[in-house]
Amino acid sequence: MKRRTLLGAMLSIGLGAAFVSPLGIGAASAQETVKIGLILPLTGPFASAIGRHVEGAVRTYMQQNGDMVAGKKIEVIVKDDAGAPETTKRLAQELVTNDKVQILAGFGLTPLALSVAPIATQAKIPQVVMAAATSIITERSPYIVRSSFTLPQVTAPLADWAVKNGIKKVATLVADYGPGLDAEKTFNQRFTAAGGEIVANLHSPLRSPEFAPYLQRILDAKPDAVFLFVPSGQGALLLKQVTERDFAKAGIRVIATGDVTDDNDLNEIGDIALGIVTSHHYSAAHDSPENKAFRQAFAKANEGRRPNLMSIGGYDGMALIYKALEKTKGDTDGTKLVEAMKGVSMTSPRGPISIDPETRDIVQNVYMRKVERVNGELYNVEFATIEAVKDPGKTPK
Ligand code: PHB
């Protein structure tokens, strides 16, 4: 039953040849194989923008780079947690105990990543967080390494930009869980430290959000701008409701983290997104040879789709695993792999990145962007770069 379920899941998400059969046919012998358990929300509300993008990017990386590293064959076992932390935890335990994976990876949302931290610690194997973005995650296990981003990291530059661009009063509206609260805290601190005023801090529920009551309160508070964060996949609904209330006419600018103007949904969101200023670590429009190659490869492997803020975490997370295995010369000891990941630096399609050896979190450029129409499609067009930003949200030691 388990195998049938897994095979069904693999077929339904259209895995390519680079992924070894779950039945083990054609797999190299155990000691020559590195097994990676990739756990993602591949069904449910977070599948489209998060799970499928991370999975598609992992597959893209392997199609480009092959499935052999330092003499070892890479086998990725994909599991769907449907966005439920109890399921993520159970799947991680099964992957460690039954499948004997040497690396756990994926983790589409903060609660899903947190649920696995004790398992990584106990099993002493790397947990590569490719998507979830609350600051605290990497502090929950010495075996966690992050290839995505953190909300404080991308929010701080936006607060600075707002102050410099004549925005004096801001209302914030964020999804009511880890990353939203991180974004709110960072925005409040940076903006008020520079003399700005926060007129409201509002929280919308993560599941089945209804934004109307909060948007009305924002209109009533009459700020110069509203700062928004909702997770990847929820931006379309939020921006539609913002537009219905005509914030522009009320003189309220919309600023947000790039999660709200996700490349996965931007064309569908349409012209109402034009002009929105966001800050983030990745835009499909990032102008570099590495990103051009990534976009082409991702589109080829994923029915013509463009990569988004989540794909890049999956792609670079695989690059990180490959680099670590090269450094250990194929040794899969978990502690050695985590040590090897510390301090890795590379040129990603998003720009230069490295893993901070102290925190195991990613250091990367943050870009200021504006939604514009380019060749008939909407993009987050970058107009400024803040280089090598560390996560400012870490608890002081
Ligand atoms: C998270 O749950 O950590 C998360 C999910 C989606 C985002 C950002 C953060 O876009």
Residues whose N, C-alpha, C, O or C-beta is under 5 A from the ligand:
A	BS01	PHB	G108 L109 T110 A131 A132 A133 T134 P179 V230 P231 S232 D259
